[in-house]
Amino acid sequence: MATSYSDKNIVDSWLQNAKPWVSAIRHNEIESRLLITNKAIINTILQKSPETVLDIGCGEGWLARELNKSEINTLGIDIVPELVEVANKLGGGRFRLLSYEDLAQGAIKEKFDVIVCNFSLLGRESVTNIFQHVPYILNDNGHFIVQTVHPITGCGDVKYEDGWRKGSWSGFNNDFTNPPPWYFRTLESWKQLFQQNNFKLNETHEPLNPKTKNAASVIFVAELA
């Protein structure tokens, strides 16, 4: 049952699927990323002209490498050793093996112009903890940018209410196993997360998939109130 899901299930799944994920990114197998969402997050960050970026849930580091082209100093963190190892091997930024829990407990002492979570906020308690801690590591006038599944287009046939959802690797190759569950939040719940943690939500973008004309994601851009 969905109620038995937890943040730990998400981590366990990514530990299992690191290798196929690296391969999928390297071979451009994820269509929505190529069509719109990668470009959308890069452009949103560049519009803020940051010198420093923290990429929470950086995976194999593709975003840091893109930002490096604009001479932006990026620190990426992830809990999956294999992904961090690949990120460090490919370069383009600094990368650390670090859990969301360790981050929320103060493991990083520096501050950043932009803190970004790109499709990396899938859990329940871990996401709440991240939101509570980001204000302490964000520079004055800095921006907290989150790209995630659009709650409207991502809701499916299930009730439009907060709760755990079964994971799926639909659209991915057969090398992926044990899809991670994810904690669904309504649009209003996302907005409340920002407001409750002293953020002012300045922008909400809805990048459209050029093929389906549906929202491919939602991007929230906030700064400290």
Buried (B, 14 or more C-beta within 10 A) or exposed (E): EEEEBBBEBBBEBBBBBBEBBBBBBEEEBBEBBEBBBBEBBBEBBBEBEBEBBBBBBBBBBBBBBBBBEEEBBBBBBBBBEBBBBBBBEBEBBBBBBBBBBBBBEEEBEEBBBBBBBBBBBBBBEBBBBBBBBBBEBBBEEBBBBBBBBBBEBBBEEEEEEBBBBEBEBEEBEEEBEBBBBBBBBBBEEBBEBBEEBEBEBEEEBBBBBEEEEEBBBBBBBBBBE
